[in-house]
Amino acid sequence: MENFLLKGGRVIDPASNFDRKADLLIENGKIKRVGQLRVPRSVKIIDCSNKIVCPGLIDMHVHGRTPGQEKKENLGSLSLAAIMGGYTTLFCMANTSPPVDNVETLRLVQALAEGVRLINIYQVTAMTIGLAGKELVDLAAMKKQGAIAVSDDGKAIQSRELLAKALLKAKENGLPFLIHCEDNRFSPYEKKSEYLYLRMVIKVAEKLKCPVHIQHVSCAKSVWLIYEAKSRGVLITSETAPHYPALNQKDFKRIGTNAKMNPPLGDEEDQEAVISGLRNRTIDVIATDHAPHTPEEKNQPLDKAPFGIIGLETAVPVVLTTLADKIPLMDIIRKLTKNPAKILGLEGKGTLSPGSVADITVIDPSLEKIVEVDKFQSLSSNCPWIGEVLQGWPVLTIRNGNILMRDGKLII
């Protein structure tokens, strides 16, 4: 294993509130020292001048499509897409075919991930059998097998009583509960589908004193509900995806099915509210909700095309292009690293502290590139930014001290 020095970058580590020009020494796959360092003769130097050096990015919301939907994505292509996007750790949702709702399926996904062994891939278990919202999964068995969190993402438990049992069961097993908010009495295009369900979740979680994490927040009323709940001491965290601060319904009408996702894009008021929620820390995390679909699926008429867009390879430039002049860079990096690690209980991740595993992302904030999906590592191309110029791209991805991508080229 090669030892090397990342020299002269702007090192940002939210875990220690460190933000200044510094060097970072990596030895034997771990971070040795950070600061103004003398260069040992045996160490390779990588010039990081005018670049951002931060912990390896963590995405707590992706759809790996394994098992059963490998035409859209497999764990190999997912890993390569993540590497190109600067991500070293992913959390895969359970809405696969079949769903990850039992130990046997969980073992299968874990074995496949271990076979790829490029990045850190964790599997989230379903909360209900078949994602049907009727019967709870054996969470104790899934936790014992290594499930990292629980979610019926893509579906929402409609029974208030079952939701309460699910919250208690997740708390009992020490598993973060990641909730997709959708009230089935309404179309997802009606924002009240999201915020009315969220209001119910908050009431139940507050009464039971159970922690809860809200996925892909997309509208103004949801942001306000979460803000109020946090001010009352409710144990609630939340995420949004890069597309919600970056796009709105006008963009959806222009782009079409490659901008169709659930929850759908909001109007300009919703967009500004999400940005405000990120700025005032109501929203804790930026997660991609990477959701691959085949061109055949996405080329259907709008009402038949499935929800979801890919996001791993464009997340960083979309976020920086949209938010860099609105939110301190430290806060942006925090939402991509430290906060997801904290919510999901990942020890030693999301930090550049000496002794921690060297999972590192280097970003060139001035680099401009055209989004070209034919150069993506993802098997899918359902991206809303095709042909657009974005600024601020990852140029170096390091996992366990191994360089996996440099200057836009894979090194594996």
Secondary structure by P-SEA (a helix, b strand, c coil): cbbbbbcccccccccccccccbbbbbccccccccccccccccbbbbbbccbbbbccccccccccccccccccccaaaaaaaaaaacccbbbbccccccccccaaaaaaaaaaaaaacccbbbbbbbcccccccccccaaaaaaaaccccccccccccccaaaaaaaaaaaaaacbbbbbbccccccccccaaaaaaaaaaaaaaaaaabbbbbbcccccaaaaaaaaaaaaaccccccccccccccccaaaaaacccccccccccccaaaaaaaaaaaaacccccccccccccccccccccccccbbbbbccccaaaaaaacccccccaaaaaaaacaaaaaaacccccccccccccccbbbbccccccccccccccccccccccccccccccccbbbcccccccccccccc
